[in-house]
Amino acid sequence: MENDLRIIISGGGTGGHIFPAVSIANAIKALRPDAKIHFVGALGRMEMQRVPDAGYEITGLPVRGLIRPLWSLRNIGVLLDYLKSKRMVRKVIKDFRPDAAVGVGGYASAATLKAAHDMGIPCLIQEQNSYAGVTNKMLAKSADRICVAYDGMERFFPAEKIMKTGNPVRQSMLENTMTRKEAVESYGLDPNKRTILFVGGSLGARTINDSVTGYADKLLKGRDDIQVILQTGKYYHKSVLDKLEETGKPDNLLVTDFIGDMPTAYKAADLVVSRAGASSISEFCMLGKPVILVPSPNVAEDHQMKNAKALETKGAAYCVKDSEAAGKLLQMAIDTVTKDNELDRLSDNIKKLALPDSADIIAKEVLKLAEGKQ
């Protein structure tokens, strides 16, 4: 019997980091059921719930991001927390004795992979975006392998370390066997109508909400060929309902605060309007889903805009600036969803960008590093 394999995986903060991390862990377990996997995340962030829900143990670090402006005295506390986190993670590494470390981005991965590298543990980092994050750029020298989803990443990383693997997607996205008709009817909607899904992520997006509520009375009322699902996010849900009560909610508009079953929502949608997070884009590629992307302006290095433009230049999606969305997004979505040839074009082009089996490919690279150490 081979020695037990031990892998430490770190990162989080958003679903865009957590979903790939869990997918990689699951792929490692599928290849090596004997593997022991331990996660390291940031206290107070969503990984502290999502990772245990997926069946893995996690250690939380008091690590957090730098405060702007960088000369703020509060960054002294941030630095002290980082140093404390490095000490904590060194103890985790000594106790767990990993054969390899994986970083997917986020506050915790900086402390974890730096400590792992210093202790002689081979490291792999996975960069989801077309514009590398600060943490992964900083860790590039410590990494033995860098797995990316876009071309041209030699701008940020040593070319000899790069492997284009794509981003792992949630397995549930690929396992949904429901038909479009069944998915639409599960929302109490009409499968004979074209369906547009507006989704701003689990927290919602005010711009996307406003683009629907501000123009629903004018553009949706009286139309019998389309219907809209609007996922508002819990924070914005009441204000959206209040706005629609003032203007009158069209019968063909379904409003929900949260969608727990995204595979069914995507199956129901003929067109999706979404933020441009890397994990979401990878799911759209795998599903061949026509999409209009509205990049969030509130992300580091404007990486969502760069993600969206990488698709738009290949005719695989439309991109609308956040500042322009409110006045044009709903009309654009209606114009797009009512044209069969346009939906087919977008679907065909985005499918070409899909990189299947990403989690398995990355898992095999992790195993190579780990077995090399063993």
C-alpha positions as CSV (number, residue, x, y, z in Angstrom):
1,M,0.0,0.0,0.0
2,E,1.3,3.4,-0.9
3,N,1.9,6.0,1.8
4,D,-1.1,8.1,2.6
5,L,-1.1,11.3,0.6
6,R,-1.5,14.6,2.4
7,I,-2.5,17.8,0.6
8,I,-3.1,21.2,2.1
9,I,-5.4,23.6,0.1
10,S,-5.7,27.3,0.9
11,G,-7.7,30.2,-0.3
12,G,-11.2,31.6,-0.3
13,G,-13.0,34.8,0.4
14,T,-15.5,34.3,-2.5
15,G,-17.2,31.5,-4.2
16,G,-14.9,32.1,-7.1
17,H,-12.1,30.8,-5.0
18,I,-13.9,28.2,-3.0
19,F,-15.7,26.3,-5.7
20,P,-12.5,25.6,-7.6
21,A,-10.7,24.6,-4.4
22,V,-13.4,22.1,-3.4
23,S,-13.5,20.8,-7.0
24,I,-9.8,20.2,-6.9
25,A,-10.1,18.4,-3.6
26,N,-12.9,16.2,-4.8
27,A,-10.8,15.3,-7.9
28,I,-7.8,14.4,-5.8
29,K,-10.0,12.1,-3.6
30,A,-11.4,10.5,-6.8
31,L,-7.9,9.7,-8.0
32,R,-6.5,8.8,-4.6
33,P,-9.2,7.8,-2.1
34,D,-6.5,7.5,0.6
35,A,-5.5,11.1,0.3
36,K,-6.0,13.3,3.4
37,I,-6.9,16.9,2.6
38,H,-6.9,19.9,5.0
39,F,-8.0,23.4,4.1
40,V,-6.7,26.7,5.4
41,G,-8.9,29.7,5.1
42,A,-9.6,33.2,6.6
43,L,-11.7,33.5,9.7
44,G,-15.0,35.2,9.1
45,R,-15.0,34.4,5.4
46,M,-17.4,32.1,3.6
47,E,-14.9,29.2,3.2
48,M,-15.3,28.6,7.0
49,Q,-18.8,27.3,6.3
50,R,-18.6,26.1,2.7
51,V,-15.6,23.8,3.1
52,P,-17.0,21.9,6.1
53,D,-20.3,21.6,4.2
54,A,-18.3,19.9,1.5
55,G,-16.9,17.4,4.0
56,Y,-13.4,18.8,4.6
57,E,-11.6,20.1,7.7
58,I,-10.5,23.7,7.7
59,T,-8.3,25.9,9.9
60,G,-9.1,29.6,10.0
61,L,-6.4,32.3,10.1
62,P,-6.9,35.9,11.3
63,V,-5.5,37.1,8.0
64,R,-7.1,40.0,6.1
65,G,-6.4,42.4,3.2
66,L,-4.5,45.6,3.3
67,I,-6.5,48.8,4.0
68,R,-6.5,51.7,1.6
69,P,-4.6,54.0,1.7
70,L,-1.6,51.7,2.2
71,W,0.0,54.2,4.6
72,S,-2.9,53.8,7.0
73,L,-1.8,53.0,10.6
74,R,-4.4,50.3,10.6
75,N,-2.2,48.3,8.3
76,I,0.1,47.7,11.3
77,G,-2.6,45.5,12.7
78,V,-3.0,43.8,9.3
79,L,0.7,43.0,9.2
80,L,0.7,41.7,12.8
81,D,-2.3,39.4,11.9
82,Y,-0.4,38.2,8.8
83,L,2.7,37.3,10.9
84,K,0.4,35.5,13.4
85,S,-1.2,33.6,10.6
86,K,2.2,32.5,9.3
87,R,3.1,31.1,12.7
88,M,-0.3,29.4,12.9
89,V,0.0,27.8,9.5
90,R,3.6,26.7,10.1
91,K,2.2,24.7,13.1
92,V,-0.6,23.3,10.9
93,I,2.0,22.2,8.3
94,K,4.2,20.6,11.0
95,D,1.3,18.7,12.5
96,F,-0.4,17.7,9.2
97,R,2.8,17.0,7.2
98,P,1.5,17.7,3.7
99,D,3.2,16.4,0.6
100,A,2.0,19.3,-1.5
101,A,0.3,22.7,-1.0
102,V,-2.3,24.2,-3.3
103,G,-3.3,27.9,-3.4
104,V,-6.3,29.2,-5.2
105,G,-6.1,32.9,-4.3
106,G,-7.5,34.9,-1.4
107,Y,-6.0,36.2,1.8
108,A,-5.2,32.9,3.5
109,S,-3.3,31.4,0.5
110,A,-0.5,34.0,0.8
111,A,0.5,33.0,4.3
112,T,-0.1,29.3,3.7
113,L,1.9,28.9,0.5
114,K,4.8,31.1,1.6
115,A,5.1,29.0,4.8
116,A,4.8,25.8,2.8
117,H,7.5,26.8,0.4
118,D,9.8,27.9,3.2
119,M,9.3,24.4,4.8
120,G,10.2,22.6,1.6
121,I,6.7,21.6,0.5
122,P,6.1,21.7,-3.3
123,C,3.5,24.3,-4.2
124,L,0.9,24.7,-7.0
125,I,-1.2,27.8,-7.5
126,Q,-4.3,28.1,-9.6
127,E,-5.1,31.5,-11.1
128,Q,-8.8,31.8,-12.2
129,N,-8.7,35.2,-13.9
130,S,-7.2,36.6,-17.1
131,Y,-5.4,39.3,-15.0
132,A,-3.5,37.6,-12.2
133,G,-4.3,38.6,-8.6
134,V,-1.8,40.2,-6.3
135,T,-1.5,37.2,-4.0
136,N,-0.7,34.8,-6.9
137,K,1.7,37.2,-8.5
138,M,3.5,37.4,-5.2
139,L,3.6,33.6,-4.8
140,A,4.8,32.9,-8.3
141,K,8.4,32.5,-7.3
142,S,7.4,30.0,-4.6
143,A,5.3,27.9,-6.9
144,D,6.5,24.8,-8.7
145,R,3.4,24.8,-11.0
146,I,1.0,27.6,-12.0
147,C,-2.3,26.5,-13.5
148,V,-4.2,29.1,-15.5
149,A,-7.4,29.5,-17.5
150,Y,-6.4,32.1,-20.1
151,D,-3.7,32.6,-22.7
152,G,-1.0,35.3,-22.3
153,M,-0.4,34.7,-18.6
154,E,3.4,34.9,-19.2
155,R,2.8,38.6,-18.5
156,F,2.5,37.7,-14.8
157,F,4.2,34.3,-14.3
158,P,7.4,32.5,-15.4
159,A,6.4,30.8,-18.7
160,E,8.1,27.5,-17.7
161,K,5.9,27.1,-14.7
162,I,2.6,27.7,-16.5
163,M,0.0,25.1,-17.5
164,K,-3.3,26.0,-19.2
165,T,-5.9,23.9,-17.4
166,G,-9.0,26.1,-17.3
167,N,-11.0,26.6,-14.1
168,P,-12.7,23.8,-12.3
169,V,-16.5,24.1,-12.2
170,R,-19.0,22.8,-9.7
171,Q,-19.8,19.2,-10.5
172,S,-23.5,19.9,-10.0
173,M,-23.4,22.1,-13.1
174,L,-22.6,19.1,-15.3
175,E,-24.7,16.5,-13.5
176,N,-28.1,18.3,-13.9
177,T,-30.3,16.1,-16.1
178,M,-33.4,18.3,-16.1
179,T,-34.8,19.4,-19.4
180,R,-35.2,23.1,-20.2
181,K,-39.0,22.6,-20.1
182,E,-38.8,21.0,-16.6
183,A,-36.4,23.7,-15.4
184,V,-38.7,26.6,-16.6
185,E,-41.8,24.9,-15.1
186,S,-40.1,24.5,-11.7
187,Y,-40.2,28.3,-11.5
188,G,-43.9,28.3,-12.4
189,L,-43.1,29.9,-15.7
190,D,-44.1,29.2,-19.3
191,P,-41.6,27.0,-21.3
192,N,-43.0,28.5,-24.5
193,K,-41.6,31.9,-23.7
194,R,-37.9,32.9,-23.9
195,T,-36.4,33.3,-20.4
196,I,-33.8,35.8,-19.3
197,L,-32.0,35.2,-16.0
198,F,-30.5,38.3,-14.3
199,V,-28.1,37.2,-11.5
200,G,-25.8,39.3,-9.5
201,G,-24.2,36.6,-7.4
202,S,-25.1,35.5,-3.8
203,L,-24.9,39.1,-2.6
204,G,-26.7,40.5,-5.5
205,A,-25.7,43.5,-7.7
206,R,-27.4,46.9,-7.4
207,T,-26.6,47.8,-11.0
208,I,-28.2,44.6,-12.4
209,N,-31.2,45.1,-10.2
210,D,-31.7,48.7,-11.2
211,S,-31.4,47.8,-14.9
212,V,-34.5,45.6,-14.5
213,T,-36.6,47.5,-11.9
214,G,-36.0,50.9,-13.6
215,Y,-37.3,49.8,-17.0
216,A,-39.5,46.8,-16.3
217,D,-42.7,48.9,-16.5
218,K,-41.7,50.2,-19.9
219,L,-40.1,47.1,-21.5
220,L,-41.7,44.0,-20.0
221,K,-45.3,44.9,-19.4
222,G,-47.6,43.5,-22.1
223,R,-44.9,41.2,-23.7
224,D,-46.1,37.7,-24.2
225,D,-42.9,36.3,-25.7
226,I,-40.4,36.7,-22.9
227,Q,-40.1,36.3,-19.1
228,V,-37.5,37.4,-16.7
229,I,-36.1,35.8,-13.5
230,L,-34.3,38.4,-11.3
231,Q,-32.1,37.2,-8.4
232,T,-31.7,40.3,-6.3
233,G,-29.5,39.2,-3.5
234,K,-30.9,39.3,0.1
235,Y,-29.5,42.7,0.8
236,Y,-31.3,44.4,-2.0
237,H,-34.5,42.3,-2.0
238,K,-36.7,44.6,-0.1
239,S,-35.7,47.7,-2.0
240,V,-36.4,45.9,-5.3
241,L,-39.8,44.8,-4.2
242,D,-40.6,48.4,-2.9
243,K,-39.6,49.8,-6.3
244,L,-41.7,47.4,-8.2
245,E,-44.7,48.1,-5.9
246,E,-44.4,51.7,-6.9
247,T,-44.1,51.1,-10.6
248,G,-46.2,47.9,-10.9
249,K,-44.6,44.5,-11.2
250,P,-45.1,42.9,-14.7
251,D,-46.6,39.4,-14.6
252,N,-43.7,38.1,-16.6
253,L,-41.1,39.1,-14.0
254,L,-40.2,36.7,-11.2
255,V,-38.2,38.2,-8.3
256,T,-36.2,36.1,-5.9
257,D,-33.6,37.0,-3.3
258,F,-31.5,33.9,-3.6
259,I,-31.1,30.9,-6.0
260,G,-29.8,27.8,-4.3
261,D,-30.0,25.6,-7.3
262,M,-28.0,27.4,-10.0
263,P,-27.8,24.4,-12.4
264,T,-31.6,24.5,-12.7
265,A,-31.6,28.3,-13.1
266,Y,-29.1,28.1,-15.9
267,K,-31.0,25.3,-17.6
268,A,-34.1,27.4,-17.6
269,A,-32.4,30.5,-19.0
270,D,-32.1,31.1,-22.7
271,L,-29.9,34.0,-21.9
272,V,-28.0,34.9,-18.7
273,V,-27.0,38.4,-17.5
274,S,-24.3,38.1,-14.9
275,R,-21.2,39.6,-13.3
276,A,-17.9,38.4,-14.9
277,G,-16.3,36.3,-12.2
278,A,-13.9,33.7,-13.5
279,S,-15.8,30.7,-12.0
280,S,-19.1,31.9,-13.5
281,I,-17.5,32.4,-16.9
282,S,-16.1,28.9,-16.8
283,E,-19.5,27.5,-16.1
284,F,-21.0,29.4,-19.0
285,C,-18.3,28.0,-21.3
286,M,-19.0,24.5,-20.1
287,L,-22.7,24.9,-20.5
288,G,-22.5,26.8,-23.8
289,K,-24.8,29.4,-22.2
290,P,-25.4,32.7,-24.1
291,V,-24.5,35.5,-21.7
292,I,-24.2,39.3,-21.3
293,L,-21.5,40.2,-18.8
294,V,-21.6,43.2,-16.5
295,P,-18.1,43.3,-14.9
296,S,-18.1,44.5,-11.3
297,P,-16.0,47.7,-10.9
298,N,-15.4,46.9,-7.3
299,V,-12.7,44.2,-7.8
300,A,-8.9,44.3,-7.7
301,E,-7.1,45.4,-10.9
302,D,-10.5,45.6,-12.7
303,H,-10.0,41.8,-13.4
304,Q,-13.7,41.2,-14.2
305,M,-13.6,43.6,-17.1
306,K,-10.5,41.9,-18.4
307,N,-12.3,38.5,-18.1
308,A,-15.3,39.8,-20.0
309,K,-13.2,41.4,-22.8
310,A,-11.4,38.1,-23.3
311,L,-14.7,36.6,-24.2
312,E,-16.1,39.6,-26.1
313,T,-13.2,39.8,-28.5
314,K,-13.9,36.2,-29.5
315,G,-17.6,36.8,-30.1
316,A,-18.4,34.6,-27.1
317,A,-20.3,37.1,-24.9
318,Y,-21.5,40.7,-24.8
319,C,-19.9,43.1,-22.3
320,V,-21.6,46.1,-20.8
321,K,-19.9,48.5,-18.5
322,D,-21.4,48.8,-15.0
323,S,-21.7,52.6,-15.5
324,E,-23.8,52.1,-18.7
325,A,-25.9,49.1,-17.6
326,A,-28.9,50.7,-16.1
327,G,-30.1,52.4,-19.2
328,K,-29.3,49.8,-21.8
329,L,-29.1,46.3,-20.2
330,L,-32.7,45.2,-20.2
331,Q,-33.4,46.3,-23.8
332,M,-30.1,44.6,-24.9
333,A,-31.1,41.4,-23.2
334,I,-34.6,41.5,-24.9
335,D,-33.1,42.2,-28.3
336,T,-30.6,39.3,-27.9
337,V,-33.0,36.6,-26.5
338,T,-35.5,37.1,-29.3
339,K,-33.0,36.4,-32.0
340,D,-32.4,32.6,-32.6
341,N,-29.3,33.2,-34.7
342,E,-27.7,35.4,-32.1
343,L,-28.3,32.9,-29.3
344,D,-26.8,30.2,-31.4
345,R,-23.8,32.3,-32.3
346,L,-23.0,33.2,-28.7
347,S,-23.5,29.6,-27.6
348,D,-21.3,28.1,-30.3
349,N,-18.5,30.6,-29.6
350,I,-18.5,30.3,-25.9
351,K,-18.5,26.5,-26.1
352,K,-15.2,26.7,-28.0
353,L,-13.6,28.3,-25.0
354,A,-14.5,25.5,-22.6
355,L,-11.7,23.5,-21.0
356,P,-13.2,20.3,-19.7
357,D,-11.8,18.1,-17.0
358,S,-9.9,21.1,-15.4
359,A,-10.2,19.7,-11.9
360,D,-8.8,16.3,-12.9
361,I,-5.9,17.8,-14.8
362,I,-5.0,20.1,-11.8
363,A,-5.4,17.2,-9.4
364,K,-3.0,15.1,-11.4
365,E,-0.4,17.9,-11.3
366,V,-0.9,18.1,-7.5
367,L,-0.3,14.3,-7.3
368,K,2.8,14.5,-9.4
369,L,4.3,17.2,-7.0
370,A,3.2,15.2,-3.9
371,E,4.5,11.9,-5.1
372,G,7.7,13.5,-6.2
373,K,8.2,14.7,-2.6
374,Q,7.3,11.3,-1.2
